[in-house]
Amino acid sequence: MNIRDLRQDYKRSCLDEDDSGNDPIVFFHQWLDEAIKGEVPDPTAMSLSTVSSDGRPSSRMVLLKGVENEQFVFYTNYESRKGEQLKVNPYASLLFFWPQLERQVRIEGKAELTDSHESDRYFMSRPLESRLSALVSPQSRVISGRSELEILVEHARAEFRNKEMRRPEHWGGYALIPELIEFWQGRTGRLHDRIRYRRLSGSEWVKERLAP
Ligand SMILES: Cc1cc2nc3c(=O)[nH]c(=O)nc-3n(C[C@H](O)[C@H](O)[C@H](O)COP(=O)(O)O)c2cc1C
């Protein structure tokens, strides 16, 4: 089959200006709940795009771990490629695609490090295996092979058998402060619905309909 002939028509739903209200954060929660209830696999998985100092974008998936104080929080290695890029250019975008609901959400804004106590709390809530890998993995660096990682994990496991493990400084959260949030609902014949919110100031947003 030629991929040019793959064509999905979107018929499930529609998005009206009145449905989405005046607060895009409240509406985001509504859509996320519907994605969770709609059994979308990995409903909190989102693509994170960052831009290097020479203007080159790159994307990867991360998991949304909360929306706190209207900020979108994810956790990662601060020394990773994305971490290095966010250090020089804190502007980033997030993208959710929930195919079962025929919905996309785009979020753009500035990412800041989360409060270190918040990162500590989240780190300590993770299962042991996840903490060990966050501790030892030099994320985004070239390594000699998988066994290098496995040895590092076993050393750390032995080291922390009788010792409390703390969050390593190279690992923690980012909170993206949204300036723009767009909700997209697929419609039949490619005449999709798009409602975009632009932040004017504080909690004041302007709502606009965009052409598909
Ligand atoms: C569904 C999914 C969820 C992921 N969640 C995270 C995450 O929350 N944090 C993270 O650092 N990497 C996560 N990853 C791995 C990243 O996509 C990526 O490989 C890693 O963060 C290194 O990216 P970088 O080299 O661009 O910094 C996830 C990957 C997938 C496919």
The ligand as an SDF file (V2000), in Angstrom:
LIG
                    3D

 31 33  0  0  0  0  0  0  0  0999 V2000
    6.6170    7.6290   25.8800 C   0  0  0  0  0  0  0  0  0  0  0  0
    7.9690    8.1350   26.3000 C   0  0  0  0  0  0  0  0  0  0  0  0
    8.0970    8.8310   27.4940 C   0  0  0  0  0  0  0  0  0  0  0  0
    9.3340    9.3390   27.8950 C   0  0  0  0  0  0  0  0  0  0  0  0
    9.4070   10.0560   29.0470 N   0  0  0  0  0  0  0  0  0  0  0  0
   10.5760   10.6430   29.3960 C   0  0  0  0  0  0  0  0  0  0  0  0
   10.6300   11.5170   30.5280 C   0  0  0  0  0  0  0  0  0  0  0  0
    9.6240   11.7920   31.2100 O   0  0  0  0  0  0  0  0  0  0  0  0
   11.8360   12.0820   30.8210 N   0  0  0  0  0  0  0  0  0  0  0  0
   12.9620   11.8310   30.0880 C   0  0  0  0  0  0  0  0  0  0  0  0
   14.0110   12.3660   30.4150 O   0  0  0  0  0  0  0  0  0  0  0  0
   12.9290   11.0290   28.9970 N   0  0  0  0  0  0  0  0  0  0  0  0
   11.7630   10.4300   28.6320 C   0  0  0  0  0  0  0  0  0  0  0  0
   11.7100    9.6300   27.5100 N   0  0  0  0  0  0  0  0  0  0  0  0
   12.9380    9.4540   26.7040 C   0  0  0  0  0  0  0  0  0  0  0  0
   13.1300   10.6900   25.7940 C   0  0  0  0  0  0  0  0  0  0  0  0
   12.2580   10.6210   24.6870 O   0  0  0  0  0  0  0  0  0  0  0  0
   14.5830   10.8650   25.3060 C   0  0  0  0  0  0  0  0  0  0  0  0
   15.0500    9.6720   24.7100 O   0  0  0  0  0  0  0  0  0  0  0  0
   15.5380   11.2470   26.4370 C   0  0  0  0  0  0  0  0  0  0  0  0
   14.9440   12.1310   27.3700 O   0  0  0  0  0  0  0  0  0  0  0  0
   16.8110   11.8950   25.8820 C   0  0  0  0  0  0  0  0  0  0  0  0
   16.4660   13.0500   25.1410 O   0  0  0  0  0  0  0  0  0  0  0  0
   17.5690   14.1740   24.7440 P   0  0  0  0  0  0  0  0  0  0  0  0
   18.8130   13.4280   24.3510 O   0  0  0  0  0  0  0  0  0  0  0  0
   16.9760   14.9210   23.6100 O   0  0  0  0  0  0  0  0  0  0  0  0
   17.7740   15.0280   25.9660 O   0  0  0  0  0  0  0  0  0  0  0  0
   10.4780    9.1060   27.0890 C   0  0  0  0  0  0  0  0  0  0  0  0
   10.3490    8.4000   25.8810 C   0  0  0  0  0  0  0  0  0  0  0  0
    9.1170    7.9200   25.5030 C   0  0  0  0  0  0  0  0  0  0  0  0
    8.9870    7.1960   24.1800 C   0  0  0  0  0  0  0  0  0  0  0  0
  1  2  1  0
  2  3  1  0
  2 30  2  0
  3  4  2  0
  4  5  1  0
  4 28  1  0
  5  6  2  0
  6  7  1  0
  6 13  1  0
  7  8  2  0
  7  9  1  0
  9 10  1  0
 10 11  2  0
 10 12  1  0
 12 13  2  0
 13 14  1  0
 14 15  1  0
 14 28  1  0
 15 16  1  0
 16 17  1  0
 16 18  1  0
 18 19  1  0
 18 20  1  0
 20 21  1  0
 20 22  1  0
 22 23  1  0
 23 24  1  0
 24 25  2  0
 24 26  1  0
 24 27  1  0
 28 29  2  0
 29 30  1  0
 30 31  1  0
M  END
$$$$
